[in-house]
Amino acid sequence: MNLNSSLFILVLFSLFCGLVSCNGNKTINNADIEKLGKSLNSYHSQLEQFREEFGGTYQLPNVSFFLFGMGNREKYLYKSGKLLRLIHGMQRKYFYIFTTSNRTTI
């Protein structure tokens, strides 16, 4: 993870925790930044521990579509960023896809 993505996560986390509000009532100070940095480091260490304990990570299969829905539920097809109702073919959701050198982010 590079510095820009770490700072982005830090800002999102601070917004989520209410340290910075949209109306500008609160400000973030150095103590808050240190606290958020420690929290982020703790999260990364817990994630690494979880991955070691339960098998790590793996690449998704190189398939062009995914099917969703079991039993009496509605069936969906995901392909190329589009989530379609399988029976009618109507688009329910579109996901903008960004690719990086080592993974795809939705």
C-alpha positions as CSV (number, residue, x, y, z in Angstrom):
1,M,0.0,0.0,0.0
2,N,1.5,3.3,-1.0
3,L,1.4,6.6,0.9
4,N,-1.5,8.1,-1.1
5,S,-3.8,5.1,-0.5
6,S,-2.9,5.1,3.2
7,L,-3.7,8.8,3.6
8,F,-7.0,8.2,1.7
9,I,-7.9,5.4,4.1
10,L,-7.0,7.6,7.0
11,V,-9.2,10.4,5.9
12,L,-12.1,8.1,5.2
13,F,-11.7,6.4,8.6
14,S,-11.6,9.8,10.3
15,L,-14.8,10.8,8.5
16,F,-16.4,7.6,9.5
17,C,-15.4,8.0,13.1
18,G,-16.8,11.5,13.3
19,L,-13.4,13.2,13.9
20,V,-14.0,15.4,10.8
21,S,-17.6,16.4,10.1
22,C,-19.0,17.6,6.8
23,N,-20.2,20.9,8.3
24,G,-16.8,21.8,9.6
25,N,-17.6,21.8,13.4
26,K,-14.7,19.5,14.3
27,T,-11.1,19.6,13.1
28,I,-8.5,16.9,13.2
29,N,-5.3,17.4,15.1
30,N,-2.0,15.6,15.3
31,A,-3.1,13.4,18.2
32,D,-6.1,12.3,16.1
33,I,-3.8,11.5,13.2
34,E,-1.5,9.4,15.4
35,K,-4.5,7.6,16.9
36,L,-5.9,6.8,13.5
37,G,-2.4,5.7,12.3
38,K,-2.2,3.3,15.2
39,S,-5.7,2.0,14.6
40,L,-4.8,1.5,10.9
41,N,-1.6,-0.4,11.8
42,S,-3.6,-2.5,14.3
43,Y,-6.1,-3.3,11.6
44,H,-3.3,-4.3,9.1
45,S,-1.7,-6.6,11.8
46,Q,-5.0,-8.2,12.6
47,L,-5.7,-8.8,8.9
48,E,-2.3,-10.3,8.4
49,Q,-2.8,-12.6,11.4
50,F,-6.3,-13.6,10.1
51,R,-4.8,-14.4,6.7
52,E,-2.0,-16.5,8.2
53,E,-4.5,-18.5,10.3
54,F,-7.1,-19.0,7.7
55,G,-5.2,-19.6,4.5
56,G,-4.1,-16.2,3.2
57,T,-5.3,-14.7,0.0
58,Y,-5.7,-16.2,-3.5
59,Q,-6.5,-14.9,-6.9
60,L,-10.0,-15.1,-8.2
61,P,-10.5,-17.4,-11.1
62,N,-10.2,-15.9,-14.6
63,V,-13.9,-16.2,-15.6
64,S,-15.9,-13.7,-17.5
65,F,-19.1,-14.0,-15.4
66,F,-20.5,-14.9,-12.0
67,L,-24.0,-16.3,-11.1
68,F,-25.8,-15.4,-7.9
69,G,-29.0,-16.8,-6.3
70,M,-30.0,-20.1,-4.8
71,G,-33.3,-21.8,-4.2
72,N,-36.4,-19.7,-4.4
73,R,-34.5,-16.4,-4.7
74,E,-34.1,-14.1,-7.7
75,K,-31.2,-15.1,-9.9
76,Y,-28.5,-12.6,-11.0
77,L,-25.7,-12.6,-13.5
78,Y,-22.6,-10.3,-13.1
79,K,-20.5,-9.7,-16.2
80,S,-18.3,-6.7,-17.2
81,G,-19.5,-4.5,-14.4
82,K,-23.2,-5.1,-14.9
83,L,-25.5,-6.9,-12.5
84,L,-28.4,-8.3,-14.5
85,R,-31.6,-10.1,-13.5
86,L,-31.1,-13.5,-15.1
87,I,-34.6,-14.1,-16.3
88,H,-35.4,-10.7,-17.8
89,G,-31.9,-9.5,-18.6
90,M,-32.7,-6.1,-17.0
91,Q,-29.7,-4.3,-15.6
92,R,-30.0,-3.8,-11.8
93,K,-26.7,-2.1,-11.0
94,Y,-23.5,-1.0,-12.8
95,F,-20.2,-1.0,-11.1
96,Y,-17.4,1.2,-12.5
97,I,-14.3,-1.0,-12.7
98,F,-10.8,0.3,-12.1
99,T,-7.8,-1.9,-12.8
100,T,-4.4,-1.6,-11.3
101,S,-1.3,-3.6,-12.0
102,N,-2.1,-6.4,-9.6
103,R,-5.8,-6.3,-8.9
104,T,-9.2,-5.1,-10.0
105,T,-11.1,-2.7,-7.7
106,I,-14.9,-2.2,-7.9
